[in-house]
Amino acid sequence: MATKTTEKKADEIAKLRIRVRAYENKILDASVKQIIDTAQRFDATVVGPIPLPTEIKKYTVNRSTFVHKDAREQFEMRTHKRVIDIMNPSGKVIEALTNLSLPSGVNIDVKMM
């Protein structure tokens, strides 16, 4: 049984899964393009960007302090998300991605799979 588990581990492909979030989609797309260009510069195979559903948080607030209960305002925050997979990343790719400077407001989660 030990041989099956070691064979399974050897057949798996190492990959980086990068999940990028931002409130503005233009900044998000520019950041994703920068990440993809950096990965392709070092001959890494890139899958994506895969758009994920936009997360919408809605808030309802009374306009008045304690009277006029029917007068309300609604606000929403939209969080745009993308996923990028980088297959067989080398050390140079990982180092280049860590040194990458992205605009503020962009949140990045990196997982090694």
PEKAMO-V356093 format. One line per field, one symbol per residue. ss: DSSP state (2 for helix, 1 for strand, 0 for the rest). psi: psi as a letter, one per 30 degrees, with the letter a starting at -180 (. if undefined). burial: I if it has 9 or more other C-alpha atoms within 8 Angstrom, else O. A space follows every 50 residues. Layout:
# PEKAMO-V356093
ss=???
psi=???
burial=???
This chain:
# PEKAMO-V356093
ss=02222222222000111111110022222222222222222000111111 11111111111100000000011111111111111110002222222200 0000011111110
psi=feeeeeeeeefkkklkjkkkklfkfeeeeeeeeeeeeeefeghkkkkakj klkkkkkkkkkkelefliffjlkklkkkjkklkkkjkikleeeeeeefgk jlllfkkkkkkk.
burial=OOOOOOOOOOOOOIIIIIIIIIIOOOIIOOIIOOIIOIIIOOOIIIIOIO OOOOOOOOOOOIOIOOOOOOOIOOOOOIIIIIIIIIIIIOOOIIOIIOOO OOOOOIOOOOOOO
